[in-house]
């Protein structure tokens, strides 16, 4: 079953604008991660937020986590054409046997127009 | 670091043929994961290894799929016999023993079964 689901499915913006993507999940989590995938390439890790954290920053990225609502958001500020990619949230569940068993959402396709 | 290396990058084969996908994880990473990505089902975890031992293969779709990790620097995913519905991009990812949460993905092997 789908654990993480992103919203919107596709987002088109102009360079310099901010992009916000949302992720909802169904069960309790250990942490939530965001990955980026350029067309025809592998996934690249962007940022990880643990279940006891509410907000995290990395460069132009800002991630929030609301465990009561089982949701997270990824904000990319001052977007660039090079940010054009698919963005995925991924969650793993608490428990030793669940290590690394990330469940990925379907992704948001972000297009940044120059 | 060379990153996770997968081969072949592209494979086109006919139904019924055997397919072998290969992966070399990042040196020193003790966890290795095989994922499959399709438009319909997104990213699915097939199997993962810890210290060359398969830990969870519950995602392997059926007996036609098998995976091995004969040593710390090499893993294979084999499909025999292949079917058109196996067409997908297969990703290998690795992660260090000390849990950082981040997975390092290869560039993927795009499989087309005619």
Interface residues (C-beta under 8 A of the other chain):
Chain A: X2 X31 X33 X41 X42 X43 X44 X45 X48 X88 X92 X97 X99 X100 X101 X102 X103 X104 X105 X106 X107
Chain B: X4 X31 X33 X42 X43 X45 X48 X50 X55 X56 X91 X93 X95 X99 X100 X101 X102 X103 X104 X105 X106 X107 X108
